[in-house]
Amino acid sequence: MKKQKIVYQLYRYAGKAINAKREVPFEMKLSAQLILDELCFSWNKEKLESAINDAIDTNDKEKFDALSKEYRHYVWE
């Protein structure tokens, strides 16, 4: 990936001061997004597992069938 160079030119400004914002690097954005995706995936999977276990404990077959269909998306088999 090419590194981009930023060149600043300073000059006197007679008006109100402007605050410059620095852009976040692509690698940091990507790693943050991947971490958040993994956290959401794990949290959703744990919630589904606990709901499935609760359905098993209460002998609710309809709820178990519905939740197990949703859980199939979280299993890589």
N, CA, C and O atoms as a printed pandas DataFrame, in Angstrom:
     atom_number atom_name residue_name chain_id  residue_number  x_coord  y_coord  z_coord
0              1         N          MET        A               1    0.843   -1.162    0.000
1              2        CA          MET        A               1    0.000    0.000    0.000
2              3         C          MET        A               1    0.900    1.242    0.000
3              4         O          MET        A               1    1.843    1.332    0.786
4              5         N          LYS        A               2    0.603    2.182   -0.876
5              6        CA          LYS        A               2    1.417    3.386   -0.969
6              7         C          LYS        A               2    1.190    4.273    0.244
7              8         O          LYS        A               2    0.068    4.419    0.727
8              9         N          LYS        A               3    2.258    4.850    0.715
9             10        CA          LYS        A               3    2.129    5.805    1.804
10            11         C          LYS        A               3    1.903    7.178    1.200
11            12         O          LYS        A               3    2.584    7.586    0.260
12            13         N          GLN        A               4    0.941    7.872    1.755
13            14        CA          GLN        A               4    0.631    9.203    1.265
14            15         C          GLN        A               4    1.361   10.231    2.107
15            16         O          GLN        A               4    1.441   10.118    3.330
16            17         N          LYS        A               5    1.885   11.224    1.433
17            18        CA          LYS        A               5    2.569   12.299    2.129
18            19         C          LYS        A               5    1.644   13.499    2.214
19            20         O          LYS        A               5    0.948   13.834    1.256
20            21         N          ILE        A               6    1.647   14.138    3.369
21            22        CA          ILE        A               6    0.824   15.318    3.579
22            23         C          ILE        A               6    1.758   16.516    3.720
23            24         O          ILE        A               6    2.704   16.493    4.507
24            25         N          VAL        A               7    1.481   17.538    2.963
25            26        CA          VAL        A               7    2.297   18.753    2.997
26            27         C          VAL        A               7    1.426   19.881    3.528
27            28         O          VAL        A               7    0.331   20.126    3.020
28            29         N          TYR        A               8    1.919   20.567    4.553
29            30        CA          TYR        A               8    1.203   21.678    5.135
30            31         C          TYR        A               8    1.906   22.973    4.763
31            32         O          TYR        A               8    3.135   23.042    4.765
32            33         N          GLN        A               9    1.145   23.973    4.451
33            34        CA          GLN        A               9    1.696   25.282    4.181
34            35         C          GLN        A               9    1.107   26.235    5.210
35            36         O          GLN        A               9   -0.112   26.380    5.305
36            37         N          LEU        A              10    1.971   26.882    5.976
37            38        CA          LEU        A              10    1.529   27.768    7.039
38            39         C          LEU        A              10    1.533   29.218    6.559
39            40         O          LEU        A              10    2.472   29.660    5.898
40            41         N          TYR        A              11    0.489   29.940    6.894
41            42        CA          TYR        A              11    0.406   31.366    6.578
42            43         C          TYR        A              11   -0.474   32.036    7.631
43            44         O          TYR        A              11   -1.273   31.381    8.299
44            45         N          ARG        A              12   -0.317   33.317    7.761
45            46        CA          ARG        A              12   -1.112   34.065    8.741
46            47         C          ARG        A              12   -2.546   34.165    8.272
47            48         O          ARG        A              12   -2.836   34.411    7.101
48            49         N          TYR        A              13   -3.428   33.964    9.232
49            50        CA          TYR        A              13   -4.855   34.015    8.933
50            51         C          TYR        A              13   -5.473   35.093    9.815
51            52         O          TYR        A              13   -5.332   35.059   11.037
52            53         N          ALA        A              14   -6.145   36.031    9.204
53            54        CA          ALA        A              14   -6.673   37.175    9.945
54            55         C          ALA        A              14   -8.018   36.859   10.609
55            56         O          ALA        A              14   -8.419   37.567   11.532
56            57         N          GLY        A              15   -8.717   35.824   10.166
57            58        CA          GLY        A              15  -10.046   35.514   10.676
58            59         C          GLY        A              15  -10.007   34.631   11.913
59            60         O          GLY        A              15   -8.999   34.563   12.616
60            61         N          LYS        A              16  -11.119   33.959   12.164
61            62        CA          LYS        A              16  -11.257   33.065   13.303
62            63         C          LYS        A              16  -10.386   31.811   13.100
63            64         O          LYS        A              16  -10.227   31.341   11.973
64            65         N          ALA        A              17   -9.832   31.281   14.181
65            66        CA          ALA        A              17   -8.946   30.120   14.109
66            67         C          ALA        A              17   -9.718   28.884   13.647
67            68         O          ALA        A              17  -10.882   28.701   14.003
68            69         N          ILE        A              18   -9.061   28.039   12.851
69            70        CA          ILE        A              18   -9.649   26.813   12.324
70            71         C          ILE        A              18   -8.936   25.631   12.965
71            72         O          ILE        A              18   -7.708   25.609   13.052
72            73         N          ASN        A              19   -9.710   24.655   13.412
73            74        CA          ASN        A              19   -9.131   23.438   13.983
74            75         C          ASN        A              19   -9.005   22.397   12.881
75            76         O          ASN        A              19   -9.995   22.055   12.233
76            77         N          ALA        A              20   -7.802   21.896   12.667
77            78        CA          ALA        A              20   -7.557   20.886   11.639
78            79         C          ALA        A              20   -7.772   19.504   12.237
79            80         O          ALA        A              20   -7.407   19.258   13.387
80            81         N          LYS        A              21   -8.365   18.601   11.460
81            82        CA          LYS        A              21   -8.591   17.233   11.900
82            83         C          LYS        A              21   -7.646   16.309   11.143
83            84         O          LYS        A              21   -7.411   16.476    9.946
84            85         N          ARG        A              22   -7.118   15.344   11.858
85            86        CA          ARG        A              22   -6.219   14.376   11.247
86            87         C          ARG        A              22   -7.004   13.109   10.943
87            88         O          ARG        A              22   -7.781   12.639   11.774
88            89         N          GLU        A              23   -6.803   12.561    9.762
89            90        CA          GLU        A              23   -7.533   11.368    9.359
90            91         C          GLU        A              23   -6.934   10.131   10.015
91            92         O          GLU        A              23   -5.717   10.022   10.165
92            93         N          VAL        A              24   -7.809    9.195   10.407
93            94        CA          VAL        A              24   -7.381    7.947   11.022
94            95         C          VAL        A              24   -6.890    7.011    9.928
95            96         O          VAL        A              24   -7.549    6.875    8.898
96            97         N          PRO        A              25   -5.733    6.356   10.131
97            98        CA          PRO        A              25   -5.202    5.448    9.109
98            99         C          PRO        A              25   -6.151    4.275    8.814
99           100         O          PRO        A              25   -6.909    3.838    9.680
100          101         N          PHE        A              26   -6.089    3.788    7.590
101          102        CA          PHE        A              26   -6.955    2.700    7.140
102          103         C          PHE        A              26   -6.766    1.446    7.978
103          104         O          PHE        A              26   -7.742    0.765    8.291
104          105         N          GLU        A              27   -5.526    1.128    8.348
105          106        CA          GLU        A              27   -5.243   -0.079    9.119
106          107         C          GLU        A              27   -5.933   -0.044   10.476
107          108         O          GLU        A              27   -6.434   -1.063   10.951
108          109         N          MET        A              28   -5.957    1.134   11.099
109          110        CA          MET        A              28   -6.620    1.264   12.401
110          111         C          MET        A              28   -8.135    1.117   12.256
111          112         O          MET        A              28   -8.784    0.491   13.094
112          113         N          LYS        A              29   -8.693    1.694   11.193
113          114        CA          LYS        A              29  -10.135    1.565   10.954
114          115         C          LYS        A              29  -10.511    0.103   10.730
115          116         O          LYS        A              29  -11.499   -0.386   11.278
116          117         N          LEU        A              30   -9.712   -0.585    9.920
117          118        CA          LEU        A              30   -9.992   -1.980    9.594
118          119         C          LEU        A              30   -9.887   -2.867   10.832
119          120         O          LEU        A              30  -10.764   -3.697   11.075
120          121         N          SER        A              31   -8.825   -2.699   11.612
121          122        CA          SER        A              31   -8.659   -3.539   12.800
122          123         C          SER        A              31   -9.759   -3.263   13.819
123          124         O          SER        A              31  -10.235   -4.193   14.470
124          125         N          ALA        A              32  -10.170   -2.015   13.972
125          126        CA          ALA        A              32  -11.262   -1.699   14.891
126          127         C          ALA        A              32  -12.562   -2.340   14.424
127          128         O          ALA        A              32  -13.312   -2.875   15.240
128          129         N          GLN        A              33  -12.838   -2.295   13.135
129          130        CA          GLN        A              33  -14.058   -2.897   12.602
130          131         C          GLN        A              33  -14.052   -4.413   12.779
131          132         O          GLN        A              33  -15.079   -5.003   13.114
132          133         N          LEU        A              34  -12.891   -5.049   12.554
133          134        CA          LEU        A              34  -12.801   -6.498   12.727
134          135         C          LEU        A              34  -13.000   -6.907   14.176
135          136         O          LEU        A              34  -13.653   -7.912   14.456
136          137         N          ILE        A              35  -12.443   -6.137   15.094
137          138        CA          ILE        A              35  -12.607   -6.439   16.519
138          139         C          ILE        A              35  -14.074   -6.290   16.928
139          140         O          ILE        A              35  -14.610   -7.141   17.639
140          141         N          LEU        A              36  -14.717   -5.216   16.483
141          142        CA          LEU        A              36  -16.128   -5.017   16.807
142          143         C          LEU        A              36  -17.007   -6.115   16.208
143          144         O          LEU        A              36  -17.949   -6.577   16.853
144          145         N          ASP        A              37  -16.707   -6.531   14.988
145          146        CA          ASP        A              37  -17.464   -7.613   14.368
146          147         C          ASP        A              37  -17.324   -8.917   15.157
147          148         O          ASP        A              37  -18.304   -9.632   15.363
148          149         N          GLU        A              38  -16.113   -9.218   15.592
149          150        CA          GLU        A              38  -15.874  -10.433   16.364
150          151         C          GLU        A              38  -16.601  -10.381   17.705
151          152         O          GLU        A              38  -17.171  -11.382   18.140
152          153         N          LEU        A              39  -16.583   -9.224   18.363
153          154        CA          LEU        A              39  -17.281   -9.083   19.643
154          155         C          LEU        A              39  -18.788   -9.256   19.479
155          156         O          LEU        A              39  -19.425   -9.932   20.286
156          157         N          CYS        A              40  -19.354   -8.655   18.450
157          158        CA          CYS        A              40  -20.795   -8.793   18.198
158          159         C          CYS        A              40  -21.153  -10.236   17.863
159          160         O          CYS        A              40  -22.160  -10.756   18.345
160          161         N          PHE        A              41  -20.338  -10.878   17.046
161          162        CA          PHE        A              41  -20.573  -12.272   16.683
162          163         C          PHE        A              41  -20.566  -13.161   17.920
163          164         O          PHE        A              41  -21.458  -13.990   18.095
164          165         N          SER        A              42  -19.567  -12.991   18.775
165          166        CA          SER        A              42  -19.454  -13.818   19.978
166          167         C          SER        A              42  -20.621  -13.572   20.929
167          168         O          SER        A              42  -21.170  -14.513   21.502
168          169         N          TRP        A              43  -20.996  -12.311   21.095
169          170        CA          TRP        A              43  -22.089  -11.976   22.005
170          171         C          TRP        A              43  -23.405  -12.564   21.509
171          172         O          TRP        A              43  -24.161  -13.138   22.294
172          173         N          ASN        A              44  -23.685  -12.428   20.216
173          174        CA          ASN        A              44  -24.913  -12.979   19.649
174          175         C          ASN        A              44  -24.944  -14.503   19.757
175          176         O          ASN        A              44  -25.987  -15.092   20.039
176          177         N          LYS        A              45  -23.798  -15.130   19.530
177          178        CA          LYS        A              45  -23.719  -16.591   19.614
178          179         C          LYS        A              45  -23.971  -17.063   21.043
179          180         O          LYS        A              45  -24.687  -18.043   21.252
180          181         N          GLU        A              46  -23.391  -16.380   22.026
181          182        CA          GLU        A              46  -23.613  -16.744   23.426
182          183         C          GLU        A              46  -25.076  -16.574   23.825
183          184         O          GLU        A              46  -25.624  -17.409   24.545
184          185         N          LYS        A              47  -25.710  -15.497   23.361
185          186        CA          LYS        A              47  -27.126  -15.269   23.674
186          187         C          LYS        A              47  -27.993  -16.371   23.074
187          188         O          LYS        A              47  -28.914  -16.865   23.724
188          189         N          LEU        A              48  -27.699  -16.755   21.834
189          190        CA          LEU        A              48  -28.466  -17.836   21.208
190          191         C          LEU        A              48  -28.251  -19.159   21.937
191          192         O          LEU        A              48  -29.199  -19.917   22.138
192          193         N          GLU        A              49  -27.007  -19.441   22.335
193          194        CA          GLU        A              49  -26.731  -20.676   23.060
194          195         C          GLU        A              49  -27.482  -20.721   24.381
195          196         O          GLU        A              49  -28.030  -21.759   24.749
196          197         N          SER        A              50  -27.511  -19.606   25.093
197          198        CA          SER        A              50  -28.231  -19.590   26.373
198          199         C          SER        A              50  -29.737  -19.724   26.152
199          200         O          SER        A              50  -30.420  -20.365   26.950
200          201         N          ALA        A              51  -30.264  -19.126   25.079
201          202        CA          ALA        A              51  -31.689  -19.263   24.781
202          203         C          ALA        A              51  -32.027  -20.696   24.384
203          204         O          ALA        A              51  -33.080  -21.213   24.757
204          205         N          ILE        A              52  -31.138  -21.338   23.629
205          206        CA          ILE        A              52  -31.349  -22.738   23.242
206          207         C          ILE        A              52  -31.310  -23.632   24.475
207          208         O          ILE        A              52  -32.143  -24.527   24.618
208          209         N          ASN        A              53  -30.349  -23.397   25.367
209          210        CA          ASN        A              53  -30.273  -24.184   26.602
210          211         C          ASN        A              53  -31.515  -23.988   27.461
211          212         O          ASN        A              53  -32.001  -24.933   28.083
212          213         N          ASP        A              54  -32.026  -22.764   27.495
213          214        CA          ASP        A              54  -33.247  -22.486   28.255
214          215         C          ASP        A              54  -34.433  -23.224   27.640
215          216         O          ASP        A              54  -35.274  -23.760   28.362
216          217         N          ALA        A              55  -34.502  -23.252   26.310
217          218        CA          ALA        A              55  -35.581  -23.975   25.633
218          219         C          ALA        A              55  -35.492  -25.477   25.905
219          220         O          ALA        A              55  -36.515  -26.148   26.042
220          221         N          ILE        A              56  -34.285  -25.995   25.981
221          222        CA          ILE        A              56  -34.103  -27.421   26.296
222          223         C          ILE        A              56  -34.550  -27.693   27.724
223          224         O          ILE        A              56  -35.220  -28.693   27.984
224          225         N          ASP        A              57  -34.184  -26.808   28.659
225          226        CA          ASP        A              57  -34.553  -27.000   30.062
226          227         C          ASP        A              57  -36.067  -26.944   30.275
227          228         O          ASP        A              57  -36.599  -27.645   31.136
228          229         N          THR        A              58  -36.759  -26.116   29.496
229          230        CA          THR        A              58  -38.205  -25.979   29.654
230          231         C          THR        A              58  -38.991  -26.901   28.718
231          232         O          THR        A              58  -40.221  -26.854   28.695
232          233         N          ASN        A              59  -38.297  -27.732   27.953
233          234        CA          ASN        A              59  -38.927  -28.678   27.005
234          235         C          ASN        A              59  -39.838  -27.973   26.003
235          236         O          ASN        A              59  -40.930  -28.457   25.704
236          237         N          ASP        A              60  -39.389  -26.829   25.486
237          238        CA          ASP        A              60  -40.154  -26.067   24.489
238          239         C          ASP        A              60  -39.586  -26.387   23.103
239          240         O          ASP        A              60  -38.609  -25.781   22.661
240          241         N          LYS        A              61  -40.215  -27.348   22.431
241          242        CA          LYS        A              61  -39.696  -27.838   21.151
242          243         C          LYS        A              61  -39.786  -26.794   20.050
243          244         O          LYS        A              61  -38.862  -26.683   19.245
244          245         N          GLU        A              62  -40.868  -26.025   19.986
245          246        CA          GLU        A              62  -41.031  -25.017   18.935
246          247         C          GLU        A              62  -39.965  -23.926   19.042
247          248         O          GLU        A              62  -39.367  -23.515   18.048
248          249         N          LYS        A              63  -39.751  -23.478   20.256
249          250        CA          LYS        A              63  -38.726  -22.438   20.479
250          251         C          LYS        A              63  -37.333  -22.981   20.144
251          252         O          LYS        A              63  -36.507  -22.281   19.559
252          253         N          PHE        A              64  -37.086  -24.243   20.526
253          254        CA          PHE        A              64  -35.796  -24.861   20.229
254          255         C          PHE        A              64  -35.564  -24.967   18.726
255          256         O          PHE        A              64  -34.467  -24.682   18.245
256          257         N          ASP        A              65  -36.592  -25.375   17.981
257          258        CA          ASP        A              65  -36.452  -25.490   16.527
258          259         C          ASP        A              65  -36.167  -24.134   15.883
259          260         O          ASP        A              65  -35.316  -24.032   15.000
260          261         N          ALA        A              66  -36.877  -23.093   16.322
261          262        CA          ALA        A              66  -36.678  -21.759   15.756
262          263         C          ALA        A              66  -35.277  -21.233   16.065
263          264         O          ALA        A              66  -34.610  -20.671   15.196
264          265         N          LEU        A              67  -34.840  -21.422   17.311
265          266        CA          LEU        A              67  -33.516  -20.924   17.691
266          267         C          LEU        A              67  -32.394  -21.731   17.037
267          268         O          LEU        A              67  -31.349  -21.178   16.695
268          269         N          SER        A              68  -32.609  -23.027   16.865
269          270        CA          SER        A              68  -31.557  -23.839   16.244
270          271         C          SER        A              68  -31.382  -23.469   14.768
271          272         O          SER        A              68  -30.275  -23.565   14.237
272          273         N          LYS        A              69  -32.467  -23.045   14.099
273          274        CA          LYS        A              69  -32.331  -22.578   12.717
274          275         C          LYS        A              69  -31.508  -21.292   12.657
275          276         O          LYS        A              69  -30.706  -21.116   11.740
276          277         N          GLU        A              70  -31.697  -20.400   13.617
277          278        CA          GLU        A              70  -30.891  -19.178   13.660
278          279         C          GLU        A              70  -29.440  -19.489   14.001
279          280         O          GLU        A              70  -28.523  -18.848   13.488
280          281         N          TYR        A              71  -29.237  -20.481   14.873
281          282        CA          TYR        A              71  -27.882  -20.822   15.335
282          283         C          TYR        A              71  -27.036  -21.433   14.220
283          284         O          TYR        A              71  -25.808  -21.391   14.294
284          285         N          ARG        A              72  -27.662  -21.997   13.194
285          286        CA          ARG        A              72  -26.913  -22.630   12.098
286          287         C          ARG        A              72  -26.004  -21.638   11.390
287          288         O          ARG        A              72  -24.986  -22.034   10.822
288          289         N          HIS        A              73  -26.351  -20.361   11.413
289          290        CA          HIS        A              73  -25.512  -19.345   10.770
290          291         C          HIS        A              73  -24.197  -19.131   11.523
291          292         O          HIS        A              73  -23.225  -18.635   10.953
292          293         N          TYR        A              74  -24.169  -19.503   12.797
293          294        CA          TYR        A              74  -22.975  -19.302   13.611
294          295         C          TYR        A              74  -22.050  -20.505   13.647
295          296         O          TYR        A              74  -20.983  -20.447   14.259
296          297         N          VAL        A              75  -22.443  -21.596   12.999
297          298        CA          VAL        A              75  -21.634  -22.821   12.993
298          299         C          VAL        A              75  -21.027  -22.966   11.601
299          300         O          VAL        A              75  -21.737  -22.860   10.602
300          301         N          TRP        A              76  -19.713  -23.210   11.529
301          302        CA          TRP        A              76  -18.980  -23.281   10.255
302          303         C          TRP        A              76  -18.776  -24.725    9.812
303          304         O          TRP        A              76  -17.652  -25.107    9.488
304          305         N          GLU        A              77  -19.806  -25.518    9.789
305          306        CA          GLU        A              77  -19.657  -26.911    9.376
306          307         C          GLU        A              77  -20.304  -27.146    8.053
307          308         O          GLU        A              77  -20.279  -28.267    7.544
